[in-house]
Amino acid sequence: MNTTVRVLIVDDHPMVAEGIQSILESYDDIQVLACLNDGAEAVDQAQALSPDVILMDLNMPRLGGLSATEMILERLPETRIVILTMHDSPEYISTALSHGAMGYILKDVPTEEIKQAIDTVMAGERYLCTGAEIALKPKSGEAREALTGREQTILLELAQGKSNKDVAHSLDISVRTVETHRKNIKRKLGISSTAGLTRYALEHGVLQGTGHEF
């Protein structure tokens, strides 16, 4: 029985990708299929190579990691995707998990933890590094309700300065629906103004990358 785990690495920083590849290739039970540098290429190559596990960065050119994750899992639902990123905000983590990622690890984890994450998701279990687990825990006296995937999308659109009408047209929904989502986003985040939403988006990395993250 072949127990080799076939891994695809997707990260637009060559030194990071090559470092991870070097680490993983030191294990006898892991085969690194390729190192890719953008989400669009990951979608194409995932279908061609059928990896068991994909280590996926978030902010990449052409297509972000969350969008790539969703597209890959639509085609290859058995693939385990582990997000490997610098972003430790609860919004990123919860959105990644809602998009189907089975793991979330930060790039500052010890190298052996990447192998541990791969083993865990291959066993059918979710893996969160300690930093991600801490980020998801409500702060003392705080029990903020998480944004839904649709609310994340609308937050990104609004933070880019788009009007309710522009967002409605972009997402093919009604202006009234956008207004309802906007109201819910402000309530959940405890923010009362559009400027506050933009500031929140900047502080939490929502506006980084290509705009395909949510």
C-alpha positions, 0 to 999 in steps of 0.5 A, spaced: 500 500 500 502 506 497 502 511 503 506 517 500 502 523 501 502 528 494 503 535 496 502 541 492 505 548 494 502 554 492 506 561 494 508 567 490 514 568 494 520 563 491 524 563 497 518 561 502 516 555 497 523 552 496 524 552 503 517 548 505 519 544 499 526 542 502 523 541 509 518 536 506 522 532 502 526 530 508 520 526 509 520 519 506 512 519 506 511 526 502 512 527 495 512 534 493 509 535 486 510 542 484 511 549 487 506 554 484 506 562 485 499 563 483 492 561 485 489 560 478 495 556 476 494 552 482 486 551 480 489 548 473 495 544 476 490 541 482 486 538 476 492 535 472 496 532 478 491 530 483 494 532 490 492 529 496 494 536 500 495 543 498 499 548 502 496 554 500 498 562 501 492 567 501 495 573 498 497 572 490 497 575 484 491 573 479 487 569 484 487 569 491 488 563 495 481 563 498 478 563 491 483 558 489 481 553 495 473 554 493 474 552 486 479 547 487 474 543 492 468 544 487 472 540 482 476 535 487 472 535 494 477 530 496 483 534 496 485 537 503 487 544 503 491 547 508 492 555 508 499 557 510 500 565 511 502 570 515 495 573 516 492 571 523 486 575 524 480 571 526 476 574 519 481 570 515 481 564 519 474 563 519 473 565 512 478 560 510 475 554 514 468 556 511 471 556 504 473 549 505 480 549 508 482 543 513 488 547 516 490 554 517 497 555 519 502 561 520 508 562 517 512 563 523 510 556 526 516 551 527 517 547 521 515 540 523 508 543 525 507 543 517 508 536 517 504 535 523 498 539 519 499 535 513 498 528 517 492 531 521 488 533 515 490 526 512 487 523 518 480 527 516 481 532 522 482 539 522 488 542 524 489 549 527 496 552 529 496 555 536 496 562 533 490 561 529 486 557 535 488 563 539 485 568 534 479 565 534 477 565 541 473 571 543 477 576 547 475 577 554 468 581 555 468 580 547 463 575 543 463 578 536 459 575 531 463 572 525 462 575 518 459 570 513 462 569 507 457 574 503 458 579 508 466 578 507 465 580 500 461 586 501 466 588 506 471 588 501 467 592 496 465 597 501 472 598 503 474 599 496 469 605 496 464 602 492 457 605 493 451 600 495 449 601 488 455 599 485 456 593 490 449 591 488 451 591 480 457 587 482 454 582 486 448 581 482 444 582 488 439 588 490 441 595 493 436 593 499 440 586 500 446 590 500 444 595 505 441 589 509 448 586 509 452 593 510 447 594 517 449 587 519 456 588 518 457 594 522 453 591 527 457 585 528 464 589 528 461 595 532 462 600 527 458 606 525 461 609 519 463 607 512 470 610 514 470 605 520 469 599 515 475 602 511 479 603 517 477 596 519 479 593 512 486 596 512 488 594 519 485 586 518 489 586 511 482 585 507 485 590 502 491 586 501 493 582 495 488 582 488 481 583 491 480 576 490 481 574 497 473 574 499 
